[in-house]
């Protein structure tokens, strides 16, 4: 069995990183606790869905960060080439 970290543990945000990094860290921290709580459901299907909802909400929050701070038109529109 894998050890789990605390779902309420937050990543310290340093003032030495760019604003977009701080915003991404805050978005990630906001989704981690709800994801961790969601996957604790007794039913595996329910656990998956309850974990994925905050995961995708976090992805939306992070997409807003790139729309605000990004310079690549493709990344900002969601059509970035890898």
Long-range contacts (C-beta under 8 A, 24 or more apart in sequence): 4-36, 7-32, 7-33, 7-35, 7-36, 7-37, 8-33, 18-69, 19-69, 20-65, 20-66, 20-68, 20-69, 20-70, 23-65, 23-68, 23-69, 24-62, 24-65, 27-58, 27-61, 27-62, 27-65, 28-58, 28-62, 30-58, 30-61, 31-55, 31-57, 31-58, 31-61
